[in-house]
Amino acid sequence: MNKHRYCMKLSEDLKFLQTQCNNGRGLSCVDTMIMYLDADYFHTAKVVATNEWDKISGYPILAKYIQSNIL
């Protein structure tokens, strides 16, 4: 799978998972990751995930997916 398609898949998956967290509102830091993935900036999305891990780790559904696919 090429980089663009991989970033788009990650973005789509995160958008779906966001609806299951924080009463359907998701997390703003994950919204930021989605924005970078939509622009094909995987490395920057990874940096956001690393920097915001303290927030993300409180939501096991998102944390497991991000840990497995981005970090």
C-alpha positions in Angstrom: 0.0 0.0 0.0 1.5 3.4 -0.9 2.0 6.2 1.6 -1.1 8.2 0.5 -3.5 5.3 0.7 -2.0 4.3 4.1 -2.4 7.8 5.5 -6.0 7.9 4.2 -6.8 4.5 5.8 -5.4 5.7 9.1 -7.4 8.9 8.8 -10.7 7.1 8.1 -10.1 4.6 10.9 -9.4 7.4 13.4 -12.4 9.4 12.3 -14.6 6.3 13.0 -12.9 5.6 16.4 -13.3 9.3 17.4 -17.1 8.8 17.4 -16.7 6.2 20.1 -14.6 8.3 22.5 -15.3 11.3 24.7 -19.1 11.1 24.3 -18.7 11.1 20.5 -16.7 14.3 20.5 -13.3 12.5 20.2 -10.1 14.3 21.1 -8.8 17.5 19.6 -5.2 16.1 19.4 -6.5 13.2 17.3 -8.3 15.7 15.1 -4.9 17.3 14.6 -3.4 13.9 13.7 -6.3 13.3 11.2 -5.6 16.7 9.6 -1.9 15.8 9.1 -2.8 12.3 7.8 -5.2 13.8 5.3 -2.3 16.0 4.1 0.0 12.9 3.9 2.2 14.1 6.7 2.6 10.8 8.5 5.7 11.8 10.5 4.0 15.0 11.8 0.9 13.0 12.9 3.3 10.6 14.7 4.9 13.5 16.5 1.5 14.7 17.6 0.7 11.2 18.9 3.9 11.1 20.8 3.5 14.6 22.3 -0.1 14.0 23.2 0.1 10.5 24.4 -0.9 11.4 28.0 -4.3 12.5 26.6 -4.7 9.7 24.1 -3.7 6.9 26.6 -6.9 7.7 28.6 -9.0 6.4 25.7 -8.1 2.7 25.3 -9.8 2.3 21.9 -7.8 5.1 20.3 -4.6 4.3 22.3 -4.5 0.7 21.1 -5.1 1.7 17.4 -2.5 4.5 17.5 0.1 2.4 19.3 -0.3 -0.4 16.8 -0.4 1.7 13.6 1.3 5.0 14.1 3.8 4.8 17.0 
